[in-house]
Amino acid sequence: MAGRGRPRDAGVEGRVLEAAMAEMRLRGYDGMAVDRVAERAGVAKTTLYRRWPTKAELVIAMIAQLRSAVPFEPSGDSRRDLSELVSAVASTLTAVPRTLIADLAAAAAREPRVGESVRALWGERHAAAVAVLAKAQEDGLVAAGTSPVVLVDQLVGPLYYRLLITGEPITSAYVGELVDSALGPLEQS
């Protein structure tokens, strides 16, 4: 038996999430209106509300898209894996306007569902970084008494600090310095 109604347009999700990103860039989380997102994406409000009943759920989908755009597959080389992981976080942070990151952080603090989603999405990445550092510890690259969880905070925290507080650039050289600070400089043979 054939499905009822029109088939789903596969491009709707991409257009809506792109429109949501544009609205957040322009107006921030508080000023973003789902109706304007629907208009910008060229979809009916009912289509948008059927998929994302609230603004928070739409932003959660947008965050998930940002997160999935930067995959991570460990290679077993702790230094390379850690460099790629910190570079991926840096790339995500620098790919979107600073104000968007600030608005997402503020929305995560104010809206429990957004906060839960942000923590869940980054939790996987955090766990991957902890696993890489635990392996680095097994390989003797990180001191035995060092907490991999705290070390991840020490590696990623400075990226947010530069982005939101000092405004200094997040360069690949800076990412390299962060990794070297965790693992020690790469020995030249």
Secondary structure, DSSP 4 states (H G I P E B T S, - for coil): -PPSSSPPPTTHHHHHHHHHHHHHHHHHHHH--HHHHHHHHT--HHHHHHH-SSHHHHHHHHHHHHHHTS-----S-HHHHHHHHHHHHHHHHHHS-HHHHHHHHHHHHH-HHHHHHHHHHHHHHHHHHHHHHHHHHHTTSS-TT--HHHHHHHHHHHHHHIIIII-----HHHHHHHHHHHH-PPPP-
